[in-house]
Amino acid sequence: MTGHSRRNPRSRIKSSSAVDGDGDGAVRQAPDISRRHRDRNTLRPLIRIFDVNLKVLVGFSFGAFFVILYLIRSLIVVGDHRTPRVITPFPAPKVIDLPQFQGEHKESLYWGTYRPQLYLGIRARTPLSLLAGLMWIGVQNGRYVMRHVCQGSDELSTYGWTHHNARDFGHQVLVDHDMTLTTSFLKTKESGSGYGGDWAVRIEVNSKRSEEAKELLKTGHLFFYLADEDGNALSLNRDAMNIHETSLLASGSRRDIGNWQLHLESRDDVQVHFSGFRTGHFHNLSELVQDNLGAQARKFGRLQLSDTSDDSSNILVFQISGRIPFRTDLAFISGTGFPSSREEERVNSLTGSSLTDRLKEKELEFDTRFEECFGLGNKFDLESTTVGKAAVANLLGGIGYFYGQSKIALPDPSHPESRDSFLYYWPAELYTAVPCRPVFPRGFLWDEGFHQLLIWRWDIHVSLDILGHWLDLMNIDGWIPREQILGAEAVSKVPEEFIPQHPSNANPPALFLVLRELVHGLKKNAFTTTESSEISSFLERAFVRLEAWFQWFNTTQPGKEASSYYWHGRDSSTIRELNPKTLMSGLDDYPRASHPTDDERHVDLRCWMLLAADCMHSISELIMKGKEVGTVYSLAAKTLSDFELLNQMHFDDAHGTYLDFGNHTEKVRLSWKEVMVEQGYTTRQLIREVSGTPQLRMVPHIGYVSLFPLMGRIIPPESWILEKQLDLISNRSVFWTNYGLRSLSKTSSLYMKYNTEHDAPYWRGTIWMNMNYLILSALNHYATEDGPYRERAKDIRDELRSNLIRNVVGNYHKTGFVWEQYNQKTGKGKGAHPFTGWTSLVLLIMAEAYTES
């Protein structure tokens, strides 16, 4: 798996702030886009969008609006000690404090499988939770190994949720070489339950009949644990080893849920052993268990926990061993110890045949809901529908809850590589989906916009809750850290040098993709009365934060030219990168200008800004904000959607498509050179070598970035430029493959080129589902608009859709996984897996549920 053999570009959060000289993390103020547009008209009279009088009005109103916002923002002082702005929360009521996220909604989501980095991990949505999790002993290469944290080196044949509803039910299959485990999770709220209700876990163990399995897998060993992050002591039932006499394993008490009990029931002959620990560290529990087992094995020659417990243990691990195949049920009940608690009745309802019946009901409910949401019906065979269900189930089952403080880098301009200067964000919680459980089990800002395109269709309340958590991470300047590494478990998955977030770095505002969908749904009356009311309340509360976010982009990412933008923070001093990366764009190593300067213009960011402005205008109209506010965003959207202006900035006649602009030369390569290192030694390293003088010009790399104006529907349906884009999309030397559209044209000089000695090409040719989905959505738009290219767009849409579905489905059944990206030559899955973040969009492609205009 690439995520561990080398450091994935997603985790390369190297500071580039020093390029701009922003030693304290501050961002420079720039003129608003209307004013810069006015200045541009003075210099270039051919660009005329509005008449003269309207231009003056636009420049004044648009400029005044943002100047006032900036002054208000700058005048705010927080506390007597003047807390640094970068770690000061945005001064507005939290979105997640809305009434709709309290009460029954909040309690219904209290417990869940919210530890996605584990094969099975349960926690509550509270900072210091009672944790639960599963470990087991597997066999790999003839040796016993411990499983707990999802990781590619375990080489499981497949694993993931086949069903999950994001609330109270999930079913998972894990194939660990010759052993197969199934885990089911069920949550209920019964009479007598404490806050958050009760939950149950069923674990079934089976094995193949291979020779190795016969020898090493006669007995299966499961390890189920509880750990209290708040330090509360857990009470062990000393009779727990005799489960035929009592089902009670442990009990305890917490302020949030009251008294609680954990019970075990099994129809099979299983043995139970235990070990208790006292520690404040929870990210390395498997090491504690392995150490205990190792000591026992050396002393007594058996795989068995010590049946000992530290004083006031806040972690209890129960070893459940049985002859394979076997099944065991674990029931957790809260609010115990009262005459009305009905403890035995509740345990019985969460184990044995009662649990079997409930799980069957929940599976049927999932299937029914799946069809209601996506309507695949008889359109696809069982193989394809299975992949669709796995896509949404794993996205929902990957939703996690995290709590901690982001580490914010404050680079010293005189030592740009220094990582010594940093601050900590305020303690914050995040409820979010994750891209990939083993490699990226944490929140990524632009990924979440794509995740929510699917999640809102499944459960609008969960989706709004997630969006609210993200917006509440905004600081006073309107910045949201792009990668959320919160808490010890999340930190343990990221190399130390890549943890700090850089306050000058942006990330695509992809949350506007889902916000646009919600606004469109409101206008079409697609929601129930209650849903519409909650969405409207959400938008009204979130609006001030969305304004600040838009303003942050508008004042920190502008280019020199009016209404131009570029991703600030590229490294202009690198000597090791073939082309300086643009991590903040989300497209990492996608080639940009060879020599980063403030003359750059990035077409993708300009289109993201159009999406944001247009969405802000729609929201302001919907929630009836002041006319002046709506006008500002309307005029911004009109400027950014101006076809003539876009073409003058980014259209290249020679290539017939849209390109970035910047200081560029094609004469750059990596060459082996002798480099002096410490203590006078020399070593051979690949060093960037430039043999030509860069010039301000269009950057001649055709790829996903070139199609952003098409994705944004800026190109008129009757324009010959649309025909040119359709030509490029269907050209096998540019975009087209039998498996989807490649990220970079074969004609590019950097096509599939390594960026450094160890950085393999990432966005330089392989196929990515999120961009293919947006392109398909655009093709669907043009296939339904009157124009000379309508039928051509329809034909390309249908063939591209078929290719994408066939390839993802085929890979899933061949490899057992949905993948991060796909090889453009063979269609084979590549990169992180299971990657059920934005690759889950294949389900929306199946359902032909495309983004709205």
N, C-alpha and C positions, 0 to 999 in steps of 0.2 A: 504493500500500500504506500502510495507516494507520500502521504502525510507524515510518515515516520522515517522513510528512507532519506528524505531531505526535507528541509523546512519549506512548507508550502508558502507561496507568495501571499496568501491571505494573512499570514502571521508576520510578514515582514513589514513592521510598522516603523521603519527607520525614519528618524526625524529629518525633515528637510526644511524646517522652519528657519534655520540659520541663513538659508539662501536669501530670504527676504529681510534678514537682519532683525527679526522679531524676537529678541532675546527674552522678553518677558511674556511671550505667548500672545501679545496683543496683535490685532489685525488693523491694517490701515484703512482709513475711510476713503471711499471713492465717490465721485459724483454719481447721481442716480442715472438710470439709463435714458430717461427722456432728455435730461439736460445734455448728456454726452451726445445724444442723437441730434440735438439742436446744433451743437458745435460742429458735428460732422457735416451737417447740411451747409454750414457756412463755408466749409472747405470744399465740399463736393456737391455743387448745386444740382447734379443730376439725380440725386436721391431725394425724392420728394414724396413723403407719405401723406402729410396733411397740408392744408393750405396755411399760409403764413399766420393768420390770426389764431387758428386753432393750435398751431405749433407753439406759439407764445403761451397760450393758456395751458397747454399740456406741460410744457417745461416748468412753468411756475407751480402748478398744482402738484405735479408729480414730485418735483424737487422739494417743495415745502413740506409735503407729507413725510418724506423720509428724513429730512433735516430735523423736523419736530420729533420724530421717533428717536433719532440718534441723540438729540439733546436730552430728552427725557431719560433715555437709557444711561447716558453719561453722568447725569446728575444724581443717580441713585447711589447712596452710600449705605452699605450694609454693616451694621454693628459699629461699636466704638473702635474696634481694632482694624477697621477697613479690610475685611476679608478680601483676598485677591479675587478679582472678577471671575477668573477662569473656574474657581471652585465655589462660586456663589450661585445658589439655585435661582431659577427664574422667579421673579416676584409676582406670582399670580396664584390663585387657588389651583390646587392639583386637579388634574382631570379625573384621576381615579378616586377622588373624594366625592364625586357626584353620587347622589342618592341611588342611582341605578346600579352602582357597583357595590353597594352596601347590603346589609340585611340578608335576605334569602339567597341572592346571587352570590355574595361573598362566601357564605357558609357552604353553598352547594359545590363550590370549587376549592374548598379548604384542603382536602386530601386529594392526592393524585400521584401519578407516576412521573413526578416532577424532577427526577434526577436522570436526565436522558443519557448521561455519560456512562451509566451502568446498564448491564444487561437487564436488570430489574431493580429499580430503586424507587422508593415511595417516601414522600415527605408532605408536610403541610405548607401552605402559603403563609408562612410567618418566619421572621428572621432566625429565631432559635427554635428549631422544630425537633420533634421526635422523628428520627430517621428509621427507615427499614430498607433492607436489601437482601439480595440473594447472591451467594457464591456457590460454586460446585467444583468438584475435582473431575477434570477431563483427562483424556489420554492423547498425547501428541508425540509422534516419533518414538513410540514405545515407552514414554515416560509419563508419570502423573504430573499434571499442571493445574494450577488454581485459576479459575475464571471469576471475574468480578466486574472489572472495568472494561468497557468495549474497546478493543484494540485490534488492528489488522493483523498483528503478529500471532494472534490466536488462531487465525486461519479457519474460522468457522465456515462451513459450506454455505450457509445462509442463516440469517436471523432477522427478525423484525416483526412488527405487528401486522397480523392479517386483518384484525378488526380493532378499532379504537374510536370512541366517540368524544374524546376530549374532556369527558365529565366523570363518568362512573363505571366505565367498562372498557376492557381491553383484552385481547387474546394474542399471544405471541408464540412463534415457533422458532426454536434455535437448534440448528443441526451442528453439533460439535464432533466432527469426524464420525466415529461409529456410534455416538450417543445422540439421541434426540430428546430435547426437553420442550415441553409446552408450559407456558405460564399464563394464567388467567387472573385478571384483577376485577373485583366487583366492589362497589361502594353503595351503601344504603343509609337511609335515615329512618330509624324505627322509633316507636314510642319508647321512651326511656333512654335513648341515645344522648350522649353529650354533644358538645358543639362539633359540627363537622360530620357527625354520624359514625358509622362503623364501616369496616372494609374487610375483604377476604382475598386471599391468594391461593390459587390451586396450582400445584406443580406436579406434572407427570413426567416420568423418566422411562425411556425405552432405549434399546440398543439394537444395532444390526447383528447378524449372526456370523460375523467374520471371525477368523482364528484369533486375532488380537483382541477382539471384543470378548470372546469366550474366556480368554485368559485374564484380562485386566479389568473387564467391566462386568464381572459377576455381581459386584455390589456397587451401588451408586451412593455417593456422598454429597448431600446438600448441606449448605450452611445458611441459615436464615438468621438475621440479626436485627436487633433494635438498638438505637444509639440516641441518647438525649443530648442535643447540642447545648441545652440550657444547664447541663450539669446535674440534673435531678438523678438521684440514685434509683436504680431499677431493682425491683424485688424479684428474686428467683424463687420459684416453687421447687423445693428440694425433691419433691416426688415426681418432678417432670420426666425423669428417665423412665418411669413406668406409665406410659400413656394409656395403657389399658385400664388403669385405676383412676386416672384423672387426665383431663385434657388441658388443664391450666399449665402454661409454661412460665409466665411472668406477669407482673402487675406493677403499677406505679401511679403517680399522680402528677398532673400538670395544671397550671393556672388556666390554660386555654380550653382544655377538654375535660377537666376533672379527673376522677379516678378512671383507670383503664385496665384492661386485661388482654393478654395474648393467649390464644388456645390453639392446640394442634389436634387434628383428627385424621386418622388414616384407616382405610379398610384393609391395608396390607400389614405384614409383620415388619415393623421398622424399629430401629433402636435410636434413642436420643441421648446425646452427650452435650456438654455445654462448657463454656468458658466465659468468665466475666472480666472486664477491663475497666480501669479508670484512666481516662485521658481526655484532653481537650482537642485532640487532632482526629479528624474523621475522614480525611481524604486518603488515608493509607491503611484502612482497616484490614485489607487482605494480607498485609504484611504481619499484623498482629496474629492473625489466624494461622498463617504459614509458620511463623516462629513457634507458636504453641504446638502445632502438629509435628513440626520437625523435632522439637525436644522430646515429645512423646514417642515418636518413631525411633529415635536413637536409644531411648531408655527401654521401651517395651516392644519395639518392632511392629507397631500397628498404627494405622491412620485413625487416630481417635483423639478428640479434644480431652483436656486434662481433668474435666469435671471439678474445676476450681474457679474461684472468683475473687477478684480484688475487693477490698473494703469499699463500700459505697460505689460499686460499679455503675457507671453510666452507659456501659455497652454490654449487652448480653448476646452471645453467639450460640445458636443451637445447631448441633450437627445431627442431621436426620439421615440415617443410613438404612438401606434396604436392598434386598435382592431384586435386581432389575428383571422385569418392569415393576414399578410401583408408583403409587399416587399418594399425595398428602395435601391436606387442606389446613390453612392457617387463618384464624379468625381474630380480628382485632375489634374489641368493643370498648366504647367510651361511656362515661357517665355511670360507672358501676358503683356499687356500695349502697344503693338505696332500695327500700322495699319495692319500689316500682321499676327497678332496673331490668327485670325480666332477663337476667343474664343467660340462664340455660336455654331459654327459648330463642334468644337472639343468636347464640352460638350455633344452635341446631339449624337455624335458618340460613346460616352462612357456611355450612359444611355438608358433606355427604350428598344425598339425593336432592335435597332442597337447593343446594348450590348448583348442582347439575341443571336442574330445571330453570333456575334464574339465569344461568349463563346462556342456555339455549334461547331463552326469551330475548336477552340482550343482543345475541348474535342476529336474530331475526329482525329486531328493531334497527340494527345497523344496516342490514341489507335493504330494508324498506326505506330508510333515510337516504341511503346511497342512491337509490333509484329516483327518489323525489328530487334530490339535488342535481343529479347529473344525467338522468334519463338515458342511460346507455341501452336499456331494454334489450331488444333483439338485434341491435346494430353490430354487436361484437360477439365473438365466440368466448368460451369460458376462459381460455388462456389470456385474452386481452382484458376481460373484465376483472380477472384475478389481479392483474397488475394495477388496474385502476383503483381497486379497493386497497391494495397494499400501499399505493402512493398516498392516498388521503389518510389511511390509518397510521402510517409511519410519520407523516407530517404532524398529525394530531397527537400521536403517542410520543413525539419528540418535544412537545411543549414542556418547558421547565420553569422552575421558580429559582431565582438567584438573589442573593443579598450580599452586599459588600461595598467596597469603595474602589472606584477606578483610579488607577495611577496615572497622573497627568505629567507629561514631560515638560520641563522648562529649560530648553537648551541654551547654553552659553554661546553667544555669537563668536567668541574667540576660540571656543572648543566645540564645534558643531557635532562631533562624535561623542561628546561626553554624555553619560547617562546618569550622572550623579545628582543632578538638580531636578527635583520633581515635587509635586504636591499630591495630596489625596482629595478626590471628590468627596462630597458629603455621603454618608451611608445611605444607600438607595437599594430599592428592590426592583426586580425586573421579572415580569411574567412574559415569556416569549417562546416562539418556536425556534428551533435550531437547524442549521443546514445539514449537519452530519454528526451522528452520535459518537463515533470513535475519534474523529479528527477535529471537528468544529462544534463541540457541544456547548455552545454559548451564543449570545445574541450578536448578530451582525445587522447593522442599520439598513443597508440597501437590500440585503436579502429579505428582510422582513416585509418590505413592500410587496415582493413577489409572493411570499408565503401567504399574505393576507388576501390575495386575489382568490385563493382557494378556500381559506378558512372562513371568510365572511359568508360564503355561500352555504357552508355547513352549519355554522353557529354564529350569528351576528353578534350575540352578547359576548362570547369569548373573544371574538375579533376586536370589538371595541375596547374590551378590557386590556388586551395586548397593546393596541395602539395608544391607549391612555398611559400605560406604563412607560412606553418609549418616549412620549412627549414630555412626561414628567422628569425625564433625565436631562432636560435642557437647562443650560446655565443662563446667567443673566444677559449674556451676549447673544443668545439664540443658537448656541452651538450644542450639538449632541455628539458625544464620543462615538466613533463609528463601530468600535468593537467593544463589547461589554464583557469584561473578565472579572466577574464578581464572586467573591468567596473562595475559600481554600480549594474546593474541588475543581472549580473552573481554572484557578491559577495553576493548579498542578498539571494541567494539560498544555501549558504554553511556556516556551523557553523564556527565561527571565528577561532577556534583552528585548523581547518583543511585546512585553506587557504594557509599557507606558503608551498613552494616547497623546497625540500632538494637537494642540488647540488651533493650529493654523490649517489643519487638514480637514477637507470636506469629505463627503461621501454622497453619492447620488440621492436626491430627496425622493426615493421611490415610494415612500408612504403616500405620496400624492396619487399614485396609481390607484390604490384602493379607495382613497377619499373621493376621487373622481367617480369611481363606481358607485359609491354610496350616494353621492349627490344625484347621479343619474337615476338611481333606483328610486330616490324620493320623488323626483320629478315625474317618473312613470308610475307612481303609486305601486311599486313592486313589493312594499313591505306592509306588514300589519300595522294597525293604528298604534299599538304599543311600541313596536319596533321603530316606526317613523318618529314617534315622540322621543325615544331614547337616542336615536341617531341625531336628531335636531339638537337635543340638549348637549350631546357630546360635541357637536360642531361649534355650538355657541361657546361652550367652556374652552374648547381647544383653540378657538380662533386667534386669541392674543398670542398664543405660543406659535401658531403657524405663521402669523405676521412676523414675529421675531426671527423665526427660522428663515423665511424668505428674505428678510432684511439682512440677516447674517450672510447669506449667499451673495446678495446684491452688493454688499459693501466689502466683502473679503475676496471675492473671486472674479472681479471684473477685469476685462482687458483694456488696452489703450484705446481701441476704437469704440465708438458709441455702440451700445447694445451688443458688445462682444464679451465673451467670458473665457476663462481658462482655469484649469485646475492648478491652483497655487501649491507650491511646495516640492516641485521636482528638483532633483539634485543636479545642479549645474557643474559641480566640481568632481563628479565621479570619474575614476580612471579604470574601473573594472566592469562597468555595464556597457554593453554594446549600444543600448538605447536607454537613457534614464527612465526608470519605471514611473508610472502614474498610479500608484496604489489608491490614491484618494478617488479616482474615477471608478473604481470597482473593476476595471479592466486591466489592472496590474501592468503586465508587460506589453500591452498593445502598443505598437510603435507610434511615437509622436515625433515632434521636431527633434533633430539630433542634438541641438544645443538649446537647452531651456532658457528662455528670457521672458520678460514681461510683454514682448511683442506677440506672444502666442495667442491663437484663437482656436478654441476647441468646440467643434460643432456639436458634440454630444452634450456638453454642459449647457450650451445655448438652448438646446431642445429641452433639457430638463427644466431650465428656467421658464420656458414657455409653458410646460405642463404645470409648474407651480403657480405661475401668474394666472393662467386660465382657471385653474382649480380654485384659487383664492377669490377670483371674481365670482365664480359660480356659488361658492359658499357664502360670500358677502351678500349676494342677491337673495339667497335662500333664507338666511337668518336675519335679513333686513337690517344690515348694518348701514351706517350713514352713506348717503349717495356719494360723498366725496371719496370714501374708502373704496367703494365698488368701482368708481371711475378710475382711480389710480391703477387698480389691477387690470381693468378692462383696457386701458391705454397701454399698459406694459405688455399685455398679451397681444394687442394689435401690433405693437412695434416688433415684437419677437416673432410674430407669424407673418410679417411682411415678406412676401415671396421674393420681391425684387431685391430687397436689402439682404436677405439670406443668400441669394445667388451671388451678389457682389462680394460678399465676405467669404463664401465657402465653396461655390460651385467652380469646378475646374473643367473647362471646355475640352482639354486634351484627353482627359479620362472619362468625361461624361458623367461625373458624379461629385459628391460633396467630400471635401477634404479639410483637415486641419490646416492652419497656417502658422508658420514660425520660422525661426532661424535654423536652416537645415542644409545638410549635405548628405549625399548617399555614400560618400567615400569615408566610411567608418568601418573598422573591423577590429576583431580581437586577435592580438598577436602574442606569442610566447616571448617573454623577456626575462632577463636576469634582474632580480629585484633585491636590493640590500634590506635585510631584516635585522632583528636584534642581535647584538653581540658580534656584528660584523659579518654574519653569514649571508650568503646569497641563496636565492631560491628561484625556480622558474615559475612564473605566474602569467596568466592571460591578462594582458593589459589593453585597454582601449587605445586604438591608434587612428588618428584623423589625418587623412592625406589630401583633403580638399577644403577650401574655404567655404564655410556655411553662408547662405544668403537667405534673406527674407523671401519666402515663397510658399506655395502650397506644398504640403507634405505628401508625397506620392505613394501613400499606403492605403489601398482600398480594403475595407473590411467592415465590421459591424458599425463602426463609427460613421461610415459613409451613408448608412441606411437610416440614421436617426431622423432626418427630415421626412423620410417615408413613414417611419414609425409614428412620428408626430402628426401625420396627415397634413403637413404644410404644403406639399406639392398639389396643385390643383389637378383634378381628375382628367382635365382635357390637355394638360401640358405635355409637350414632347419629352420633357425631362422625366416624367413618370415612365414613359416608354423606355428611356435609357436605363432607369433603375431596374425595370423588369428584365431588360436584356442582360444586365450584369448578374441579377439573381439567378437567372436560368443558364448562365455561362459556366461550363464545367471548369474553366481555367480561373474563374473568379470565386463565386460563392457556391455553386451547385455541387452536391454530391448525392449519392443514393441514400444517404442516411440523415440528411439535414444540411443546413447552410453552414459552411465553414466560417470561422471567425476572421480570417485574414486571407486575402486573395493569394493564389499561387504565383501571381505576377509580382508580389511584393518582394523586395530584396531581403526582408527579414522573415519571410515565410518559414516557419518551423525552425528558426535559428535560436540557439542557446543565447541567453542574455549575459550570462557569466559562465565561468567554467562549470559551475554546478547548477545553475538555474535553467532547467529545461523549458522549452516553449510552453506557454500556458494559454494565452489568448492570441496565439499566432498561427492558427489553422484549425484547431480542434473545434468540435461542435458543442455549443452550449444551449441548453433548453430555454433559459429565460429570454435570450435574444431571439431565438427562433419563434417563441411564443408571441413576442411583441411584433415581429415581422409578419407572422401569420395573421395577427389581429389587423395590421395595416392592410394586408392583401385582401382580407375579408371586407374591410371598409371600401376599398377601391372596386371590389367585385360587386358591390351593391350600389355604387354611385354611377349616375349616367356619365358616359364618356367613351371615347374611342378605344380605351384599353380595358374596358370592363371584363370582357370575356377572357382576355389574356390573364388578367389578375386572378380570375376565378380558376382557370386551369392550373396556374402555378400554385395557388393556394391548396387546391385539392391534392395535387401530387406531392407537395411538400408535407402536408398533413399526413398523408399515407406513409411516406418515407419515415417520418419521425416516429409514428406509432409503431410501425413494424419493427424498427430497429430497437426501440426501448423494450418492447415486449419480448423480442427475440433474445436480447441480452439478459433480461431478467430470468427467463426460463433456462438459459444456458449457464448463467453464472450464479443465480440466486440473489442478484442485487440490482438496484437502480443506481446509476453512476453519476459522478460529478460532471463528466464530459464524455464525449465519444469521438473515437478516432475517425478522421475525415476520409481515410483510405479504406478502412476495413469495417467501420461502424462499431468496433469493439469498445466496450466501456473502459474509461480511464480515470485515474485520479482517485479521490476519496470515495468510499462506499461503505455502507449504504448511504447514498446521498439523496435523501428524500426531503430536501429543502425545495429549491425552485425546480428541480427536475420533476417534482410531482405535478408540475404544470402540464405534463403529458395527459393527465386526466381531463383538464379543461380543453385540451386539444381534441381529445376523444369526444367530449361533450359539445364541441364547437361553441364553447362559451368564451368568447373573445372580449378584450377590453373595449369599452365604449369610446366614442369620439368625445 
